[in-house]
């Protein structure tokens, strides 16, 4: 799936876009039972001609009543469409909460710098972190334009001097660099700040 926000995704796959919201469906399978104010009579007059002719549906949100006129086939068509939408939403949720996305979210920027601050991670946790970072590089960074890696340490370490175009070769090189890093004792707080400032100094990267 493309690396886009859920708001953007809903612009293409949302119920309103596909005319499947409740109000849109009701307007296609019936008509609203009106109660209007008639000026000449000076009172509310309800439409009575449809009483008993149609099944009715009352919207809990605003109390409006709809007379349902659609044939069974049209109702079943909307049932199928809504079931399809539910399945699509489930797939989106599963995708959002799987693999690298459950840790890093969905990367939407075209150029990024990942700052590595392993803190007090034990050697086993250090490897888990590198596994997660390798995953995000392969799954998501491969779909953007440029990237770089900077490690917060007493002597700041950079994979490249500036953000580099994404390619199979550059991603593979970054993963190899990541796994050649040595476990170190925790860096100082100033090291983290210096690494962030260095990342933001890259003109191609938006903060």
N, C-alpha and C positions, 0 to 999 in steps of 0.2 A: 504494500500500500504506500502511496506517496506520503512524504513527511510533512503533513499539514495539520494545523490545529483542529480541534473538534468543531469549533465555530465555523471554520472554513469547510470542513467535511459536511456539516449539516446544511450548508448552502446548496450542496449538490444532492444530498441524500435525505434531507429532513422531510418531515411529513408535509409541511406547507409547500415546499418546492414541488412535491409530487401530488399535490392536491388531496392529501389524505388526513388533514386535520379534521376534527369533529365538525366544525362549522362548514368546512368545504364539502365533506361527505353528505351532511344533512341537506345542503342546498342542491345536491345532485340526486338525492333519493326522495325528496319531498318538498313541502313548502311550509313556511311559518304560519301558524294560526294567529291571526292578528287581533289585537284589541286596540282600536284607535279612538282618539277623541274627535268627535264630530262637532265642529264649531256651531253649525246652525241649530243642532239639538242641545248643545251645551252639556254633553255627557259622553262617557265612554261607551262605544258600541262594539260588541264582540261579533266576529264572523261566525255565524251559526250553520252555514250551508254544508259544512264538511262534517258536522257532528254525526258520529256513527258510521260514516262512510269509510274512514281510513283508520288504521292503527295510528296511535299518537306516541310521540316521545317527548318527554320533558327534560330539558337541560338543567342539571342541578346548579350549574354556575350562575345562571341568570333567571331561571324559571320560565324561559321561553318554551313554547310548545310547537312541535312540528308535526304536520300531517304527513305520514309516510305513504308515498304513491308508487314506489319502485317495484318492479317485478322481482321475484326471488332470485333470478339469475344475476341481476345487477348487485343485489345485496351480497351474494356469494362471491362476486368478482371483487368487491371491496374487502371482504374477509380474506381472500387470497392475497390481495395487495398488502393488507396490514400484517398478515403472517410473514410475508416476505420482508417487510420493513423490520419486524421484530427480530428475524433471523440475521438481517444485516447489522442491526444494532448490537446483537450478541457477538457477532464476529468482530466488530469494531472494539468492543469492550475487552474481548479476549486478546486482541492484538495490542491494545494500549497497555495491558497489564502483563505482557509476556516479554521474555528475553531482556534486552538492554533497556527497553522503554519503561519497565517497572522501576528502574533505578534512575535513569537519566531523563525520563519523559521523552517527548518527541522533539528532536532537534529541527528547528524551522529556519535558522539562520543559514546563509549561504557560505559564510566564512567564520570559523570558530578557532579559539585557542583553548585547549583543555589544560588547566593548571592542576598538577598532581601534588597533593599535600597528604602524605601518608601518616603524618602525625606519629602517634605512639603504637602504630599497628605492629603486632607480633609477626614473625616470619610467615606463619600460616595465613594470617589475615592479609599480609602483603601480597601473597600469591592470589588470594581471592580477589583483591582489588585489581590486580593485573589481568585476571581472567575477565572481570566485568569491563575493564577498559578495552581489552582486545575485542570483546563482543560489540561494544558500541562503535568501535572503529570499523569493523567488518559490516555490521548491519546498517548503520546510519551514516557515518562519515563518508562512506562510499557513494552516497547520493547527493553530497553537497559539492561546493566548488573548491574551497581552500581550507587548510587546517594546519595546526601546529601543536606541539606538546611542550610544556614547560614544567620542570620539577622544582618545587620549593625545597631549597636546601641551603646550607651555609654558603656553598658555592653553587649558585643557580645553574641549572642544567637545561639546555634547550635541544630539542630534536633537530630543529632547523633554525637558522637565524631569523627567518620571518615566515609567515604563513605560505604554504606550498600548495600548488594545484593538486587536486585529488586524482589519483590513478591507481590501478592495481599495484604498480610498483611502489608508489609512495605510501600506500596503506600498509603493504607488506613490510616496508622498511621501518615504519613507525612501530608496528607490532614487534619486530625484532629488537628495536631500540628499547622498547618497554621491557622486554624480558631479559635484557642485558643489564638493567638497573640493579644495583646492589641494595640490600636492606640496610637502612641507616637508623641511627637514633633520631629522635624527634627534632625537627628543625625549629628554630625560634619563631616567635610570632612575627617578627620583622621579615623573616624569610618568606612567609606566606604573602605578606603585603607587597614585598618586592616582586614576587612572581606574578601577582595580579596586575601590578603597575606595568610590568614588562609585557604582559599579555595585551593590555589595553593600549600600549604604545604602538602596536602594529596598526598601521593606517587602514589596512584592509578589513579589520575586525570592528564590528559595531559592538559597543558595550552592552 
